[in-house]
Amino acid sequence: MIAIVQSCYIPWKGFFDLIACADEFILYDDMQYTRRDWRNRNLIKTAQGLSWLTVPVRVKGKYFQSIRDTEIDGHDWQEKHWKTICQNYRRAPYFSEISKILEPLYLGRRYDLLSDLNRTLIEAICPLLGIFTPIKWSWDYHLVDGKTERLVDLCLQAGGTDYTSGPAAREYIDKSLFDQAGVDLHYFDYSNYPKYPQLWGEFEHGVTVLDLLFNCGSGAAEYMKFPSSRISINS
C-alpha cells in the first residue's frame, strides 16, 4: 500500500492515519506551493476559539515555486509558535510529557525550507502515535509528467500494488490509468472519528494532531482509525 501526499505543518490526525495505512508514505513536495493552504499553517484550540499557527514563507511571483523550494522567512516564528502552544495547552493532561519531545524541535533547531520543517515534525510525531511507516520524498524516485501518470509511476517504482488517496483527489485522478497498471486505487475514509477529551468548549475534529496528543498522550491511538485503518478505506 502506497500513499502520496504533500507535506503539511503539524497536520491533523487524518494525515497520520493515512501514513499508518501505508507500507510506504511519499511526501509529494515537488508539487506547486499553494497559498492559504495546510502546507505552512494549521489550527489549534484556544479559550477564544480556533486560531491559526502560520509559518511565514518567502514566495516568488505568483506562487510558481514548488513546496520543496519554498523558503521560510526568518526564525522568530518558532519561539512565538511554541509560546502560543504552551499558553493554550499547558493545562492539558499530557502537555509535559509531549512537550519534552516537541520543545527542542521548536527552540533548539533552525529551519530554512518548509519541506524540511514539515518532515521533521511529522517524523517526530509518528512514533508518538505508534506509526513506523517508512517516509520518502517524491524526488527520491524518477518523476514522469502527468498528474495521474506520476502517481501511478511512483507506486510502481515503490513496488506498490495498492494506492490510497485522500477523498478530495477523486476530482482529478484518472482511475483507468491505475487499472491499466494493475494498481488498485482506494480512497481513505475520514468520517466517523470518535471524540476525545478536549480543552476549550465545543469539540473540533479539524485541528492539529498536537491537540490529540496533549489531551490523550499514549492513549491518542484509541481515537484514530489505526490499527484498523487498513479496513477503513473505500475503493
C-alpha positions as CSV (number, residue, x, y, z in Angstrom):
1,M,0.0,0.0,0.0
2,I,1.4,3.4,-1.1
3,A,0.2,6.8,-0.1
4,I,1.4,10.0,-1.7
5,V,0.6,13.5,-0.2
6,Q,2.1,17.0,0.1
7,S,3.6,17.8,3.4
8,C,1.7,19.9,5.9
9,Y,2.6,21.8,9.0
10,I,1.7,19.8,12.2
11,P,-1.1,18.1,10.3
12,W,-4.4,16.9,11.7
13,K,-5.0,13.3,12.8
14,G,-6.3,12.1,9.4
15,F,-3.0,12.8,7.8
16,F,-1.3,10.4,10.3
17,D,-4.0,7.8,9.7
18,L,-3.1,7.9,6.0
19,I,0.5,7.3,6.9
20,A,-0.4,4.5,9.2
21,C,-2.4,2.6,6.5
22,A,0.6,2.7,4.1
23,D,3.6,0.4,3.7
24,E,5.4,3.4,2.3
25,F,4.4,7.1,2.5
26,I,5.7,9.5,-0.1
27,L,5.9,13.3,0.6
28,Y,4.8,14.9,-2.7
29,D,6.6,18.2,-2.2
30,D,7.8,18.7,-5.8
31,M,4.2,20.0,-6.4
32,Q,3.4,23.7,-6.5
33,Y,3.2,25.6,-3.3
34,T,-0.3,26.8,-2.6
35,R,-1.1,29.9,-0.6
36,R,-3.5,29.8,2.4
37,D,-3.4,26.1,2.5
38,W,-2.2,23.5,5.0
39,R,1.4,23.5,3.7
40,N,2.5,26.2,6.2
41,R,-0.3,26.5,8.7
42,N,-2.7,24.6,11.0
43,L,-5.3,25.2,13.6
44,I,-5.2,25.0,17.4
45,K,-7.9,25.4,20.0
46,T,-7.8,28.3,22.4
47,A,-10.1,29.8,25.0
48,Q,-11.2,32.3,22.4
49,G,-11.8,29.7,19.7
50,L,-9.8,28.3,16.8
51,S,-6.6,30.0,16.0
52,W,-4.1,29.7,13.1
53,L,-0.4,29.0,13.6
54,T,1.2,30.1,10.3
55,V,4.8,29.7,9.3
56,P,6.0,32.8,7.3
57,V,7.4,31.9,3.9
58,R,9.0,33.7,1.0
59,V,7.1,33.4,-2.2
60,K,8.2,34.2,-5.8
61,G,6.0,35.8,-8.4
62,K,2.5,34.1,-8.5
63,Y,3.5,31.1,-6.3
64,F,5.1,29.1,-9.2
65,Q,7.6,27.6,-6.8
66,S,7.4,24.1,-5.6
67,I,6.8,23.2,-1.9
68,R,10.3,21.8,-1.7
69,D,11.8,25.1,-2.9
70,T,9.7,27.3,-0.5
71,E,11.9,29.1,2.0
72,I,10.9,30.0,5.5
73,D,11.0,33.8,6.2
74,G,13.2,34.1,9.3
75,H,13.2,32.2,12.6
76,D,11.3,34.4,15.1
77,W,8.1,32.5,14.4
78,Q,9.5,29.4,16.1
79,E,9.6,30.9,19.6
80,K,6.2,32.6,19.0
81,H,4.5,29.3,17.9
82,W,5.9,27.4,20.9
83,K,4.8,30.1,23.3
84,T,1.3,30.1,21.8
85,I,1.2,26.3,22.1
86,C,2.3,26.4,25.7
87,Q,-0.2,29.1,26.6
88,N,-3.1,27.1,25.2
89,Y,-2.2,23.5,26.1
90,R,-0.3,23.7,29.4
91,R,-3.4,22.6,31.2
92,A,-3.8,19.5,29.0
93,P,-3.1,16.3,30.9
94,Y,-0.1,15.2,28.8
95,F,1.4,18.5,27.9
96,S,4.5,18.0,30.0
97,E,5.2,14.6,28.5
98,I,4.7,15.6,24.9
99,S,6.4,18.9,25.2
100,K,9.7,17.3,26.1
101,I,9.8,15.9,22.6
102,L,8.5,18.9,20.7
103,E,10.1,21.8,22.5
104,P,13.7,21.1,21.3
105,L,12.3,20.9,17.7
106,Y,10.9,24.5,18.1
107,L,13.6,26.1,20.2
108,G,16.7,24.1,19.6
109,R,16.8,24.0,15.8
110,R,16.6,26.3,12.8
111,Y,14.8,25.6,9.6
112,D,15.3,27.2,6.2
113,L,13.0,25.2,4.0
114,L,9.3,24.5,4.6
115,S,9.5,20.9,3.5
116,D,12.3,20.1,5.9
117,L,10.4,21.7,8.8
118,N,7.2,19.7,8.0
119,R,9.0,16.4,7.6
120,T,11.0,16.9,10.8
121,L,7.7,17.4,12.8
122,I,5.8,14.6,11.0
123,E,8.6,12.1,11.7
124,A,8.8,13.2,15.4
125,I,5.0,12.8,15.8
126,C,4.6,9.4,14.1
127,P,6.3,7.3,16.9
128,L,4.1,9.1,19.5
129,L,1.1,7.6,17.6
130,G,2.7,4.2,17.2
131,I,3.4,4.8,13.5
132,F,6.6,3.5,11.9
133,T,5.8,3.7,8.2
134,P,8.9,4.5,6.0
135,I,8.7,8.0,4.7
136,K,10.4,9.2,1.4
137,W,10.5,12.3,-0.8
138,S,8.8,12.1,-4.2
139,W,12.2,13.1,-5.8
140,D,13.8,10.0,-4.4
141,Y,12.2,8.5,-7.5
142,H,12.2,9.3,-11.2
143,L,9.3,11.7,-11.9
144,V,7.3,11.5,-15.1
145,D,4.8,14.0,-16.5
146,G,1.0,14.0,-15.9
147,K,-0.9,14.2,-12.7
148,T,-2.2,10.6,-12.5
149,E,0.6,9.2,-14.6
150,R,3.1,10.4,-12.0
151,L,1.2,8.9,-9.1
152,V,0.9,5.6,-10.9
153,D,4.6,5.5,-11.8
154,L,5.6,6.4,-8.2
155,C,3.5,3.4,-7.0
156,L,5.2,1.1,-9.4
157,Q,8.7,2.3,-8.6
158,A,8.0,1.8,-4.9
159,G,6.7,-1.7,-5.6
160,G,3.2,-1.0,-4.6
161,T,0.1,-2.9,-5.8
162,D,-2.4,-0.6,-4.0
163,Y,-2.6,3.2,-3.8
164,T,-4.5,5.0,-1.1
165,S,-5.5,8.7,-1.7
166,G,-7.4,11.3,0.2
167,P,-11.0,11.6,-1.0
168,A,-10.6,15.1,-2.5
169,A,-8.4,13.6,-5.3
170,R,-11.4,11.9,-6.8
171,E,-11.9,15.2,-8.8
172,Y,-8.7,14.7,-10.8
173,I,-7.5,11.1,-10.6
174,D,-8.0,9.0,-13.7
175,K,-8.8,5.6,-12.3
176,S,-8.3,3.9,-15.7
177,L,-4.6,4.6,-15.6
178,F,-4.3,2.8,-12.3
179,D,-6.4,-0.1,-13.7
180,Q,-4.1,-0.3,-16.7
181,A,-1.0,-0.5,-14.5
182,G,-2.6,-3.2,-12.2
183,V,-2.6,-0.9,-9.2
184,D,-5.8,-0.9,-7.0
185,L,-7.0,2.6,-6.2
186,H,-8.6,3.3,-2.8
187,Y,-9.8,6.5,-1.1
188,F,-9.3,7.0,2.6
189,D,-12.5,7.5,4.7
190,Y,-12.0,10.4,7.1
191,S,-15.6,10.2,8.6
192,N,-16.8,9.0,12.0
193,Y,-13.8,9.8,14.1
194,P,-14.6,9.4,17.8
195,K,-14.4,12.5,20.1
196,Y,-11.8,12.6,22.8
197,P,-11.4,14.8,25.9
198,Q,-10.6,18.3,24.6
199,L,-10.0,21.7,26.2
200,W,-11.9,24.9,25.4
201,G,-15.5,24.3,24.6
202,E,-17.2,22.6,21.7
203,F,-15.4,19.7,20.2
204,E,-13.4,20.3,17.0
205,H,-12.0,17.5,14.8
206,G,-10.1,19.6,12.2
207,V,-7.2,20.8,14.4
208,T,-3.6,19.8,14.5
209,V,-2.8,16.3,15.9
210,L,-0.9,18.1,18.7
211,D,-4.3,18.7,20.3
212,L,-5.0,15.0,20.5
213,L,-1.5,14.2,21.8
214,F,-1.6,16.9,24.5
215,N,-5.0,15.7,25.7
216,C,-4.6,12.0,25.4
217,G,-0.9,11.1,25.4
218,S,-0.2,7.5,24.9
219,G,-3.9,6.8,24.5
220,A,-4.1,9.0,21.4
221,A,-4.2,6.0,19.1
222,E,-7.5,4.9,20.6
223,Y,-9.2,7.9,18.9
224,M,-7.7,7.2,15.5
225,K,-8.5,4.6,12.8
226,F,-5.4,2.5,13.0
227,P,-4.6,-0.3,13.6
228,S,-8.0,-0.9,11.9
229,S,-7.2,1.8,9.3
230,R,-6.5,-0.9,6.6
231,I,-10.2,-1.8,6.6
232,S,-11.5,1.8,6.7
233,I,-10.7,2.7,3.1
234,N,-13.2,2.6,0.3
235,S,-12.5,1.7,-3.3
